[in-house]
Amino acid sequence: MRVAVVGGGVVGLSVTEALLRRGVDVWCHEAGAPMGERSAGDTRIFRLAHAYPDMVALAARSRALFAEWGGRAGTDLIDDVGTVVSGGQMRVWADAMAAAGADHDVVDGESPLLRLPGRADAALIDPAGGVIRVDRIRRFLVEAAGDRLRTAHVDAVEEVTAGVRVVSGDRADTFDAVLICAGAGSSAVASGAGLDLPAALEHHLRVSFPIRPGAPEPMHCWITGDTYQHLAAPGTWAVGADIDPALVAWDGGRPAAERASLDALTAYVTRHLPFVEPRPVAQVYCTHDPALGDGLQFARNGRVLATYGENLMKFAPLLGEMLARACLDGSTPANAGPTAEGTA
Ligand SMILES: Cc1cc2nc3c(=O)[nH]c(=O)nc-3n(C[C@H](O)[C@H](O)[C@H](O)COP(=O)(O)OP(=O)(O)OC[C@H]3O[C@@H](n4cnc5c(N)ncnc54)[C@H](O)[C@@H]3O)c2cc1C
């Protein structure tokens, strides 16, 4: 069986790795740097905590697979510092963890168990959460893909009698199955294959600031009502937030959105994080789709499968396994989270 993967972000490389392990003739097509777009940067948050029990259970499976990857990479891929959730969503997420049978604690803001750079009110502690080491994952996956990672911008994916044709410049190859996981580029490629994927985009910026001496150690990853925060490069704290949609709208352009995000995040740190210095030292930019939510979504048309969603880094090894299987047996994995049937 010959499989083409379109997109060499964390999802595409994870599937490529899983298919190569099964002895499949797979080619991963990446237009730019592998894991250079939405998978850029060196850290992310891992958590079992989600709003839906099915997502909690899937995250637990992904955590076990990260441990397997780590064994093969010879290094831990998640720093086990735990993740804290506070704000309006906390009770719902705690209920979802309880329903999924996942270890967790609900504590008040004075609890000595909390290690945060600022004050929370009541909080949910997810002890299996932590900092995903994207830098290590990138090394592991690029090495695993080897020469099956091809630098190529895919212009079209189209069904033909013999299979699915993947066109890149003046080259056209035919495959038995194609997986589209090209992040912001997915909807353009998928439309030629008869798949209608969401295409709305927004600018997003995550900014890192120095941690002040005396901060608790090691600090938990932290998700508040409208921010997410975690340890980034040594001694720095990364903060991202839901910014006023008018300020980060696609049509407003990237420079204006970056300036507005930088100002808003610096103001937030000044006001709410006494253990963090409001002096930006690094930033990671990406596009995201504000309508997608924290779920996993899949669409198939014949031999072409596509996947999309937000916050996919924490599911990378699980998506690799699920999508490899689906490419081989022609199935479509079930959506999970806010878009799953019955939970919308
Ligand atoms: C700042 C930030 C913070 C985040 N925080 C978290 C977090 O805490 N936890 C978490 O789990 N997730 C988080 N995420 C989300 C997570 O990183 C992304 O969901 C995940 O990396 C997406 O991977 P992907 O492979 O789907 O997309 P991408 O990494 O964008 O990969 C798609 C690839 O396809 C390529 N491509 C596009 N079009 C074509 C084409 N026509 N031909 C060939 N190649 C093409 C692109 O160059 C790109 O490399 C965060 C993301 C960002 C940016």
The ligand as an SDF file (V2000), in Angstrom:
LIG
                    3D

 53 58  0  0  0  0  0  0  0  0999 V2000
    1.3490   29.2000   20.3700 C   0  0  0  0  0  0  0  0  0  0  0  0
    0.6550   27.8790   20.3550 C   0  0  0  0  0  0  0  0  0  0  0  0
    0.2910   27.2850   21.5410 C   0  0  0  0  0  0  0  0  0  0  0  0
   -0.3130   26.0420   21.5320 C   0  0  0  0  0  0  0  0  0  0  0  0
   -0.5840   25.4120   22.7060 N   0  0  0  0  0  0  0  0  0  0  0  0
   -0.9570   24.1190   22.7050 C   0  0  0  0  0  0  0  0  0  0  0  0
   -0.9870   23.3870   23.9060 C   0  0  0  0  0  0  0  0  0  0  0  0
   -0.7010   23.9110   24.9710 O   0  0  0  0  0  0  0  0  0  0  0  0
   -1.3160   22.0580   23.8380 N   0  0  0  0  0  0  0  0  0  0  0  0
   -1.6000   21.4490   22.6650 C   0  0  0  0  0  0  0  0  0  0  0  0
   -1.8750   20.2420   22.6770 O   0  0  0  0  0  0  0  0  0  0  0  0
   -1.5980   22.1240   21.5110 N   0  0  0  0  0  0  0  0  0  0  0  0
   -1.2770   23.4400   21.5020 C   0  0  0  0  0  0  0  0  0  0  0  0
   -1.2160   24.1500   20.3490 N   0  0  0  0  0  0  0  0  0  0  0  0
   -1.7450   23.5640   19.1300 C   0  0  0  0  0  0  0  0  0  0  0  0
   -0.8300   22.5360   18.4950 C   0  0  0  0  0  0  0  0  0  0  0  0
    0.5000   22.9900   18.5330 O   0  0  0  0  0  0  0  0  0  0  0  0
   -1.3380   22.3490   17.0800 C   0  0  0  0  0  0  0  0  0  0  0  0
   -2.6940   21.9240   17.0980 O   0  0  0  0  0  0  0  0  0  0  0  0
   -0.5320   21.2870   16.3450 C   0  0  0  0  0  0  0  0  0  0  0  0
    0.8420   21.5900   16.3830 O   0  0  0  0  0  0  0  0  0  0  0  0
   -1.0370   21.2390   14.9100 C   0  0  0  0  0  0  0  0  0  0  0  0
   -0.2390   20.3360   14.1710 O   0  0  0  0  0  0  0  0  0  0  0  0
   -0.6070   20.0380   12.6660 P   0  0  0  0  0  0  0  0  0  0  0  0
    0.3550   19.0260   12.2130 O   0  0  0  0  0  0  0  0  0  0  0  0
   -2.0690   19.7860   12.5370 O   0  0  0  0  0  0  0  0  0  0  0  0
   -0.4270   21.4530   11.9260 O   0  0  0  0  0  0  0  0  0  0  0  0
    0.9140   22.1910   11.4810 P   0  0  0  0  0  0  0  0  0  0  0  0
    1.9800   22.0570   12.5050 O   0  0  0  0  0  0  0  0  0  0  0  0
    0.5300   23.5610   11.0570 O   0  0  0  0  0  0  0  0  0  0  0  0
    1.3800   21.3320   10.2350 O   0  0  0  0  0  0  0  0  0  0  0  0
    0.7930   21.4560    8.9770 C   0  0  0  0  0  0  0  0  0  0  0  0
    1.9190   21.4950    7.9740 C   0  0  0  0  0  0  0  0  0  0  0  0
    1.3890   21.4180    6.6760 O   0  0  0  0  0  0  0  0  0  0  0  0
    2.2060   22.1620    5.8170 C   0  0  0  0  0  0  0  0  0  0  0  0
    1.4280   22.4950    4.6310 N   0  0  0  0  0  0  0  0  0  0  0  0
    0.3610   23.3370    4.5190 C   0  0  0  0  0  0  0  0  0  0  0  0
   -0.1080   23.3290    3.2570 N   0  0  0  0  0  0  0  0  0  0  0  0
    0.6600   22.4610    2.5700 C   0  0  0  0  0  0  0  0  0  0  0  0
    0.6670   22.0210    1.2230 C   0  0  0  0  0  0  0  0  0  0  0  0
   -0.2410   22.4570    0.3290 N   0  0  0  0  0  0  0  0  0  0  0  0
    1.6140   21.1330    0.8410 N   0  0  0  0  0  0  0  0  0  0  0  0
    2.5330   20.6540    1.7240 C   0  0  0  0  0  0  0  0  0  0  0  0
    2.5730   21.0410    3.0200 N   0  0  0  0  0  0  0  0  0  0  0  0
    1.6430   21.9330    3.4250 C   0  0  0  0  0  0  0  0  0  0  0  0
    2.6080   23.3820    6.6410 C   0  0  0  0  0  0  0  0  0  0  0  0
    3.8200   23.9350    6.1520 O   0  0  0  0  0  0  0  0  0  0  0  0
    2.7280   22.7830    8.0260 C   0  0  0  0  0  0  0  0  0  0  0  0
    4.0670   22.4700    8.3770 O   0  0  0  0  0  0  0  0  0  0  0  0
   -0.6310   25.4050   20.3150 C   0  0  0  0  0  0  0  0  0  0  0  0
   -0.2600   26.0210   19.1170 C   0  0  0  0  0  0  0  0  0  0  0  0
    0.4020   27.2230   19.1420 C   0  0  0  0  0  0  0  0  0  0  0  0
    0.8860   27.8000   17.8500 C   0  0  0  0  0  0  0  0  0  0  0  0
  1  2  1  0
  2  3  1  0
  2 52  2  0
  3  4  2  0
  4  5  1  0
  4 50  1  0
  5  6  2  0
  6  7  1  0
  6 13  1  0
  7  8  2  0
  7  9  1  0
  9 10  1  0
 10 11  2  0
 10 12  1  0
 12 13  2  0
 13 14  1  0
 14 15  1  0
 14 50  1  0
 15 16  1  0
 16 17  1  0
 16 18  1  0
 18 19  1  0
 18 20  1  0
 20 21  1  0
 20 22  1  0
 22 23  1  0
 23 24  1  0
 24 25  2  0
 24 26  1  0
 24 27  1  0
 27 28  1  0
 28 29  2  0
 28 30  1  0
 28 31  1  0
 31 32  1  0
 32 33  1  0
 33 34  1  0
 33 48  1  0
 34 35  1  0
 35 36  1  0
 35 46  1  0
 36 37  1  0
 36 45  1  0
 37 38  2  0
 38 39  1  0
 39 40  1  0
 39 45  2  0
 40 41  1  0
 40 42  2  0
 42 43  1  0
 43 44  2  0
 44 45  1  0
 46 47  1  0
 46 48  1  0
 48 49  1  0
 50 51  2  0
 51 52  1  0
 52 53  1  0
M  END
$$$$
